[in-house]
Amino acid sequence: MLLLWALGTIERYMKRKTRYIIILSGFLLFCVLAPVILLYVQGITYNFTQNKTAKTGILAIKTDPKGANLLLNDSLKDSTPTSIHFVNPGEYVLRVEKAGYQSWQKRLEVKAGKVTWVNPNPNPLVLYFAEPKKIILNSGIDWFWVQHEHIFALANNQLVVMSQSNPSVSETSTLPGKGVLVLPSPSGAAALVRGENFVLIFDSSNKQQTLLPTSLVKASKITWLNEDTLLSLENGTLYSVAWQTGEHVAVRSHVQSFESLDNLMYSLESIHNSLRLVTFEANNAAANVQVQLENMPNFSHPELLVTKQKQVFILADGTVYKVNSSLTPLRSNVNVWNYNPDDNSLVFASGGELSYYNFFDNQVKLVTRSTKPVVKSLLRSDLATAFILQNDTLWASELDNRDHQNSFALFHSGDLKNFTLDSSGRKLLALDGTNLIELVIR
């Protein structure tokens, strides 16, 4: 019995000792690993070369399409999307490559304790095909316009109507003469067609043409107010035109330029050798007229622009102004400007210099500068890209101005005239000579 009691006591003592050893070992392990884990979470590593700890940064990237190779200083690191941790602070030459696509390269600085995004906005870095696929949709085209899913094109005395979803199928309507301008209605269901000696409405639903009064032929500007009503500027008088009934009503006089937004009218009017900006409701021009700004210089042929956020701009005598409580000049020597209401983006060109207005910080930002004049440009903020027709080449220039800006040649031809981009940002429509072509760019 004494022997059994002694053995039991030894066993209980060994269990307590084992427990103490395990607890002590766990505590010591915690004391060792806790600082390591804390340093890991904070991005701190040990630099064995300098025998000291060093705080690192993170490099993150998303691309469209996925699966591109990311190289740092010519060393392959990973495929996208990815986040690379424990990157020593400093500048790196980053290159993004994917078979069949144009490569992207930029020198970026990785900062300690910070995440450096290769793509500077929430959207992925867009990669473009090295050789975009070209499809000829139609030939003999003089010019084209796009509204929503509808493509309207002029081919001598023919109006050609196509759908963006199936542009290989087209319908034609013979015009009373050579057309020079097509202005689709807000929905794209109809189109205003101006010719050398006529103005008419083409209704896509029934393929019918409605000739409008000949006085509209000499109008300096015609635009849509809504699907049923046009606005025309004739010898300084603004008219409302109900195209289905032919009703032609004078709205305002002494008008130099005008714009409409929903049911609100904006009118630049010449009064006592100066300009004033007024607003009024389109269906009641005589009531609730509000003067927004007066005593502006009496510019020659000013152009008025109103954004979806009701911000007002004027292009006059080569200078772009923003209208606030006064006129604020933004850029001079402007010969081309373009507002994209779908993207709420405004770009303007001064010879070979292209800039855009950043609506977030109300600043003018430079896109690119060249000795070759800009023929046409279109900005897509969702792609962080400006598309530029310049020197017979269609370019895609990124807006990211960290280091150099990458510019990609998408298409080159000796007779490029016009282009636009579809809503997905994956296809370009362009006029190459008299061929209407589709370019699949990504």
Helices and strands as residue ranges (DSSP letters): H 2-41, E 44-47, E 52-55, E 57-61, E 63-64, E 69-72, E 75-79, E 82-87, E 90-97, E 104-110, E 115-117, E 125-126, E 133-138, E 143-147, E 150-155, E 158-163, E 166-174, E 179-184, E 190-195, E 199-203, E 208-211, G 214-218, E 221-224, E 229-234, E 237-242, E 247-252, E 255-261, E 264-271, E 274-281, E 290-296, E 303-306, E 312-316, E 319-323, E 327-331, E 336-340, E 345-350, E 353-358, E 363-369, E 374-380, E 385-390, E 393-398, E 407-412, E 416-421, E 427-432, E 435-440
